[in-house]
């Protein structure tokens, strides 16, 4: 547990810092009005649905590098890293094209408020130019973290937060001599921060003496790209199905009202911030499980998996209590609109209810990925969210008339089932690793 905490602490700070940039964006755009906040919410939901798919493919580096490092093979680590960088650049082109030219017509066709769609399009255009930076940053972070050094992304994320606050304040409201750009300014600030993080992490690798063995020019065998796709596509689909469920929830709430969508944006950003802590524990668990399997220690890999779940339960219990007791205060700190506050307080109460299972499913997924099993997390997300959670969300909201909280109770049900589906195979990592070694 201590080794996991040493790995997870910096990852958690880095992940929460990344989410804090989104919270700052939400807080500042909320000052412009409910329509602007709803537009950013809609754009954010759609952007991340597609972004996490490509990020998931690049995150195939986690098991590949952690297992190679556990086996003491730096050349295989270097080849995997270089392949991940190339793949990230390749994947960025179609995603940029979709954000620039496709999302506006898609959102309009889904029956969203025209003014909200207009603000969403304005936000997505600058965001698209930050896509290559995000994917390259993920590849670099996978290398560093899989080698057991989780501090550099944390330090860089903290500096990026300061830059984001400055750029948001300057570009959204026209301070310090900058033009007043509204939601466009928020998008420019986010894209600029992604490039800042990408270039700084590149410099850390290129000039750090520790990474000299991994900077060697090694060929990237074609079979490695096949491994990327075999491991990465299920990871990407797993992330996309989970985030896509929340994106579809945004569409449902957009059908109800602008205020409901604005409240959803606040609640989802707060919930995602807590979730990032669980994801960080999942990343650390994945690294420890991968190192254990690479070193031929299946018992150690299994202990790491259970230690991660134990830590996650404690951490997520605290976030659940915070959401339950302070939900209304949290929402009111983002907006003065009384209807948004009333809806948001109800959503925060539902978020409190699913904190434990949300943490379990994130950490169990990380453990399985560290063991090289990326199919089970994908299958669990499809069955739990799209087979049960989303249909129930629609039924609760539009048939039973529960309103915005009905959407979130459906999401809560999906997260709970995903946790149950993933705990069972996670409990058998020991036997899987032993069979693989034999």
N, C-alpha and C positions, 0 to 999 in steps of 0.2 A: 504494500500500500504506500509505503514511503517513496519507493522508486517511481510509482505511478504519479504521486503528487508532485514530485520534482519535475517530471515531464509535463504533467497536465497544467501546473500553475502558470507558466509562461504562455502556453497555448491558450489557456482560458483568457488571460489578459489580452492577448493578441486578438482572439476571436471576438471578445466583448468589445474591444476597442474598435474593431471593424464595424460592429453593429452600432456602436455609439455614434459613428459618423452618420448612419441612417437615422438614429434618434434625433441628432442635431438637425438634420435635414427636415425631419417631420416637425420638430418643434418650431423651426423658423418658418417653414412653408405654412404651418398652421396659423401664423399671424396674418397671412394674406387672405384667408377665407376658406370656407368649407369646400367650395368648388375646386380651388387649387390643391387643397390637401387630398381631396378625393381623386383628382387627376394623378397626383404623384403616387397615391396608393394603388391605383389601377395599373399604372406604368411599372411600378416596383414589382407588383405581383407577377405580371407577364414577363418582365425582364428576368427575374430570378428563376422562373420556371425553366426557361431555356438556358440561362447561364449555368445553373447547377448541373444540367445534363452534360455540358461540355467540361465543366470543372470536375465532374465525377469521372469522366474518361481519363483526364490527366491524373486524377488521384489514384489511378492504378499504380502510380509510382510508390505509394505507401507500402503495400505488401511487397512489391518487387525489390525496393531498395532496402527495407528493413530486414527481409529474409537474406538478401545478399550480404548485408552488413553483419548479420548474425553468423553467417557462414564464413566471414572473413575474406570477402571477394570484392576489393575496391574497384576493379576494372568493370565488373558487372554493374556496380552502383553507378559508375560514370557513364556507361553505355545507356543505362535506363534513364538517367537524368537528361542526357542529350536527346534521346528519343522523345522524352516528354516535352522538351522545349519545342522541338519541331512539330509535334502533334498539336501543341497549344496554338502555334501560329496558323497551322492549317485549319483548325476548327474555328478560329476567330472570324474568318472571312464570311462564311454563310450566316453566322449569328449577327454580325454587323449589318449585313444586307437585310435581314429580317427586321431588325429594329428600325432601320432607317426608312424602309419602303413598305413593309408588310403589316406592322402592328396597328397602325392607324386604321386602315380599312377593316382589319379583323375586329377591332374593338367596336367600330361603328356598326358592323354587321351583327354583333352580339347584343345590340339594343341598348347600349350605354348612353347616358346623357351626353349630348353633343358638346356642351361646354366642358364637361369632364374629359372627354376624348381629346379635345383641343389642348388642354393643359397636359394630358398624358403624352401626346405627340411632342409637345415642346420640350418635355423633360427627357424623352427617349433619344432625341437626336444627339445631344452632347454625350449622353451615357454610352452610346454605341462606340464612340471613339476610345473609350476606356477598356473595351473588351480584350484586345490583345495584351494589354498590361496586366489585367487580372489573371489571365491564363498563364502567362509567363511567371508571374509572382507565385501562383499556386505550385508550378513545377519546381521553382527554386525553394519554396518553403517545404515541399515534400522531401527534397534532398537533405536539407538542414535538419529537419525534425526527425527523419528516419535514422539519421546518424546519432540521435540522442541529444542534439543541441536545440532546444526550443526557445532560447532567449532572443536571438536576432529578430524573428518576426514580431515578437512582443515589443522590443525597443522601437522598431520602425513604425509599428501601428500606433504607438503612443505619440510619436512625432507627427504622424499623418493626421491624428485627431486635432492637434493644435492647428495645423494647416487648414483643415476642413472648417473649423470654427471661423477662422479668419476669412477664408474665401466665401463661405456662406453669407456671413455678415456683410461682406463687401459687395458681392455680386447679386444677392437676392434683393437687398434694400438700397443699393447704390451708395455705400459708405466709402470713405477713404479715397474719394475721387473716381471710383469705378462707376460704370453705368448701372442703373437699376434694371435688372433682367428678370426678376421674379423666379418662376419655376425653372426657366432656362439657366439662370445663374446657379441654382442648386445642382442641376445636371452637370454643368461645367466644373463646379467645385468637386463633385464626386469623381469625374473622369480624371481631373488633374491629380487628385490624391492617389488614384490607382497607379498612375504613371510614376508618381513620386515613390510609392512603396516598391514598385517593380524595379526601378533603377537603383534604389538604395540596397535592395536585397541582392541584386546582381553584383554590385560593387563589393558587398560583404563576402560573397563567394570568390570573386575574382582576385581579391587582395588579402584574404584571410589565409594564413599559413596552414591552418588545419585542413583546408579543402584542396590543397595542392595535389594529393593523390587522385582527386576526382575531376581535376581540370585537364587531365591528360586527354589527348585526342585518340579516341578509340572508335572503331567502327560500330555502327548500330545494326546488328543483324536483323534481317527481315522477320525472323521468327519472334523477335522482341516486339515488333509492332503487332504481330498476331496475338501475343500475350496481352498487350495493352488493350486490344479490342475485346479479348475474352474476359479480362478482369474489369476493364474500365466501362464498357457499355452497360453491363448490369449495375455498376455503381452509379453511373450517370442516370440510367432509367429509374433506379431506386430513389435518388434525390429528386428527379423530375416528377415522379408520381406523387411523392410526398408534398413537395412544394406546389405542384400543380393542383393538388386538392385544395390547398389554401388559396391559390389563384382563382379557382372556380368559385370558392366561397366569396371572393371579392366580387365576382360577376353576380352572384346571387344577391349580395348586399347592395350592389349598384342598382339592381332592379327594385329594391325597396326604397332607397332614398340616398341623396348625397350625404346626409348626416350619418346614416348607418355605415356607409363606406368610409367616411372620415373616422368614425369611432373604431371601425375594424382596423384601420391603418395604425392607430395609436396602440390598440391592444395587441396587434400582431407584432409590432416592433418591440414592445416590452416582453412579450412571450418569447420572441426569437432571441432576445438578449439573454434570458435565463437558459434557453435551449443551447446557446453557444457554449455555455459552461459545460453542459452535458456532452456536447460534441467534442470539446477539448479533452474531456476525460476519455471519450471514445477514441480519439486520435492517440492519446497516450497508451490506452489499452491495446489498440491495434499495433503500435510499435513494439510493446512488450511481448504481445502474443507472437508477432512476426519474428522478433529476435529469438524467442524461445524455440519456435519451430525450426528456424534456420540453424540454431545451435544443437538441434536434436534433443530438446528438453520439453516433451509434451506436458509433463506434470506442471512445470513452471508456467507454461502457456495457459493452462487451465486455471491455475491460481491467480494469474494476472487478470483473467477475464472476470472471475468472481470478485476480486478486489476492486476492479473498476465499477462494477454494479453496486457494491457496498458504498463506495465513496459517492457515487451518483445519487443514491437514495437520500443520503444525508443532505447533500447540497440542494437538491431539488425540493426537499421538504421545506427548507428555509424560503425559497422563492415562492412556493405555494402559500405559505403563511403571509408573506409580504403582499402578494396579489390580493389575498382574501381580505386582509385588514386595511390595506391602503389603496384599493382599486380606484375609488372615486377621486381621491386626492391626486393619484398619478395621472388620470385622464385630464383633470382640470388644470394640471400644470402645462398641458399642451394647447388647450383651447378654452375660450370663454363661452362658447356656444352651449347653452343649457341642454339642448336636445342631444348633442354629441356627447356631453358629459354623462347624461342619464343612460344612453345606450352603451357607452364605453364601460361604465361601472358594472353593468350586467355581464359584459363580455369578459372583463377581468376576473369576475367571480368564477366563470366557467374555466378560464385559463388556470386559476388556482387548483381546480379539481383535477386537471390532467397533468400536472407537473411531474408527479412520480413516474407515471407510465411513459411520458414523453422522454424523460431521462433514461429509463430502462431501455427503450427501443433504440435510442441513439448509441448507447454504450454497447449493447449487445450486437448491433450492426458493426460497430468498430472492431469488436473482438473477432467476429466472423470474417471480416475483411482482412484482418491481420493473419488469419489462418488460410487466406486465399479463397474463401467461399464468398463470392459476390452474388451468386444466384439466389440464395435464400433471402437476403435482405430485400432484393428486388421483388421476389415473389410475395413476401410478407406485405410490402407496401401496396402492391397492386390489389391483393385480396382484401386487406384491412381497410384501405382508404376508398378504393374505387368499387370494390365489390359490396361494401357495407357502409362505410362512413359517409360518402357523398350521397348515395340514395337516401340514407336516413336523414341527412342534413336537409335535403330538398323536402322530404316528407314532413319532418318536424316544422319546417318554416312555412311552407306554402299550403300544405294539406291540414296540419293540425293548428296552424296559425300562431306558432310560438314567436314569430318575428326574428330579429337578428340573433337572439340567443339560440334559436333552433339550429342555425347554421353551425354555431360553435359546439353545441352538444353533439352534432353529427361528427364533427372533426375529433372531438374528445373520444368518442366511441371508436373511431378508426385508429387513433394513437394507442388506445388501450389494447385493442386486438393485435396490433403490430407488435407490441411488447410481448404479449403472450406467445405469438407465433415465433418470435426470435429467441426467447429464453430457452426453448427446448433444444434446438440445435447447438446453441452456445454452451449448454451443459455437457455436450459431447465433443468438445474441441480436443480433449485429451486423446480419446480413442481415434478420432480422425487423423490427428497428427501422427500418432503411432503407426497407423495403417499406411499413411503417406511415406513415412520414413522407411518402413519395411519394403 
